[in-house]
């Protein structure tokens, strides 16, 4: 798993507290522009792939 920086950890924490946050609400909580949250938040919201057999 890649290392998470401060921003990624803040996004992940906010989404763990409330996974239904809009991108605008998430950006306000982590103090970033909404456009800066699109890619990282999308990566954290994607479900994990199923385990290989």
Beta strands, then each sheet from edge to edge (+ up, - down):
end
